[in-house]
Amino acid sequence: MEIRGRQLHFGVHIQGQRTSWSDYLSAVGAVEALGYGSIWTFDHLLPFSGAVDGPCFETLTTLGALAVATSRVRLGALVNGVVYRHPAVLAKAAAQVDRMSEGRFEFSLGAGWAANEFRTFGLEFPSLTERYARLDEAMQLVKLLWREPRSTFHGHYYHLDAAPCEPKPVQWPHPPITVGGTGQGALRVAAMHADRLNVIASPQRCAEIIKLLESMRQEMALTCDDIEFSIHTTLGLAMTREAGESYANRVAASHGVELATLRDTWLIGDPAAVTARLRQYLDVGISHFIFALGYPFDLTPLRLFQEEVLPALA
């Protein structure tokens, strides 16, 4: 099935928090064996939910390890935060991961949101307006480093002076670029620079976001045909509606939140209910889906999705 000229894609965001490295790698291997198309980590310095003193895997080293621990799936972070590190450092690391994975890397960037992490580690956390401005400059800088033998760049926040970036990524002119976020600033950066926009939103909200992005692209004399639309969601799938609700409630509780606050953006219920909800996303133009998976990495919903939902979409 194609949506806006693109094949459907289903990936899994395996959350690198409150787990061991061996359990995480086991989940990665199992997800790849199930046939999902991509595996994603996150970009955080602390667990994004629950107690902050539990394990939280560093992003760039995790991606490098995944590059050599997998053989088929595409790899990325959902999504890198622009103010965690200088974009030139991120560009170098991303190019190396693309080399290590033989061209399977997905680059991503967003404004960042976890202010408590920056306070905890004594890092600067600028205003949202400034983070959006940095996001735009970072996109320009990263693509320049990947394209040119030597790059000179003088923005308001970032500067390069004849900087090389070797080795270059395998993928040319660059790895696919995902921008994450639903704010106006993030959407403008996505409209100008991204190959894909990833959001957490209901189908109705996705339709509004896509319409807004299309308007921005038109103002830039660009077409929306070049941008893929993606959602990050959680799969609360079981053979009965009641079991699906129970699973979703357990996942929400593990993050210390009420399911009612998340329901509109999750896929919950039996195969028929999840298929119907999935079709609502397809109808508004979403072709790329990333399912969140946290410890203890129960793969049952992911298996059931392959067995019951995918055939129903055909």
Secondary structure in CASP SS format (residue, H / E / C, confidence):
PFRMAT SS
TARGET T0000
AUTHOR 0000-0000-0000
METHOD secondary structure of the structure
MODEL  1
M C 1.00
E E 1.00
I E 1.00
R C 1.00
G C 1.00
R E 1.00
Q E 1.00
L C 1.00
H E 1.00
F E 1.00
G E 1.00
V E 1.00
H E 1.00
I E 1.00
Q C 1.00
G C 1.00
Q E 1.00
R C 1.00
T C 1.00
S C 1.00
W H 1.00
S H 1.00
D H 1.00
Y H 1.00
L H 1.00
S H 1.00
A H 1.00
V H 1.00
G H 1.00
A H 1.00
V H 1.00
E H 1.00
A H 1.00
L H 1.00
G C 1.00
Y C 1.00
G C 1.00
S E 1.00
I E 1.00
W E 1.00
T E 1.00
F C 1.00
D C 1.00
H C 1.00
L C 1.00
L C 1.00
P C 1.00
F C 1.00
S C 1.00
G C 1.00
A C 1.00
V C 1.00
D C 1.00
G C 1.00
P C 1.00
C E 1.00
F C 1.00
E C 1.00
T H 1.00
L H 1.00
T H 1.00
T H 1.00
L H 1.00
G H 1.00
A H 1.00
L H 1.00
A H 1.00
V H 1.00
A H 1.00
T C 1.00
S C 1.00
R C 1.00
V C 1.00
R E 1.00
L E 1.00
G E 1.00
A E 1.00
L C 1.00
V C 1.00
N C 1.00
G E 1.00
V C 1.00
V C 1.00
Y C 1.00
R C 1.00
H C 1.00
P H 1.00
A H 1.00
V H 1.00
L H 1.00
A H 1.00
K H 1.00
A H 1.00
A H 1.00
A H 1.00
Q H 1.00
V H 1.00
D H 1.00
R H 1.00
M H 1.00
S C 1.00
E C 1.00
G C 1.00
R C 1.00
F E 1.00
E E 1.00
F E 1.00
S E 1.00
L E 1.00
G E 1.00
A C 1.00
G C 1.00
W C 1.00
A C 1.00
A H 1.00
N H 1.00
E H 1.00
F H 1.00
R H 1.00
T H 1.00
F H 1.00
G C 1.00
L C 1.00
E C 1.00
F C 1.00
P C 1.00
S C 1.00
L H 1.00
T H 1.00
E H 1.00
R H 1.00
Y H 1.00
A H 1.00
R H 1.00
L H 1.00
D H 1.00
E H 1.00
A H 1.00
M H 1.00
Q H 1.00
L H 1.00
V H 1.00
K H 1.00
L H 1.00
L H 1.00
W H 1.00
R H 1.00
E C 1.00
P C 1.00
R C 1.00
S E 1.00
T E 1.00
F E 1.00
H E 1.00
G C 1.00
H C 1.00
Y C 1.00
Y C 1.00
H E 1.00
L E 1.00
D E 1.00
A E 1.00
A E 1.00
P C 1.00
C C 1.00
E C 1.00
P C 1.00
K C 1.00
P C 1.00
V C 1.00
Q C 1.00
W C 1.00
P C 1.00
H C 1.00
P C 1.00
P C 1.00
I E 1.00
T E 1.00
V E 1.00
G E 1.00
G C 1.00
T C 1.00
G C 1.00
Q H 1.00
G H 1.00
A H 1.00
L H 1.00
R H 1.00
V H 1.00
A H 1.00
A H 1.00
M H 1.00
H H 1.00
A C 1.00
D C 1.00
R E 1.00
L E 1.00
N E 1.00
V E 1.00
I C 1.00
A C 1.00
S C 1.00
P H 1.00
Q H 1.00
R H 1.00
C H 1.00
A H 1.00
E H 1.00
I H 1.00
I H 1.00
K H 1.00
L H 1.00
L H 1.00
E H 1.00
S H 1.00
M H 1.00
R H 1.00
Q H 1.00
E H 1.00
M C 1.00
A C 1.00
L C 1.00
T C 1.00
C H 1.00
D H 1.00
D H 1.00
I C 1.00
E E 1.00
F E 1.00
S E 1.00
I E 1.00
H E 1.00
T E 1.00
T E 1.00
L E 1.00
G E 1.00
L E 1.00
A C 1.00
M C 1.00
T C 1.00
R H 1.00
E H 1.00
A H 1.00
G H 1.00
E H 1.00
S H 1.00
Y H 1.00
A H 1.00
N H 1.00
R H 1.00
V H 1.00
A H 1.00
A H 1.00
S H 1.00
H C 1.00
G C 1.00
V C 1.00
E C 1.00
L H 1.00
A H 1.00
T H 1.00
L C 1.00
R H 1.00
D H 1.00
T H 1.00
W C 1.00
L E 1.00
I E 1.00
G E 1.00
D C 1.00
P H 1.00
A H 1.00
A H 1.00
V H 1.00
T H 1.00
A H 1.00
R H 1.00
L H 1.00
R H 1.00
Q H 1.00
Y H 1.00
L H 1.00
D H 1.00
V H 1.00
G C 1.00
I C 1.00
S C 1.00
H E 1.00
F E 1.00
I E 1.00
F E 1.00
A E 1.00
L E 1.00
G C 1.00
Y C 1.00
P C 1.00
F C 1.00
D C 1.00
L C 1.00
T H 1.00
P H 1.00
L H 1.00
R H 1.00
L H 1.00
F H 1.00
Q H 1.00
E H 1.00
E H 1.00
V H 1.00
L H 1.00
P H 1.00
A H 1.00
L H 1.00
A C 1.00
END
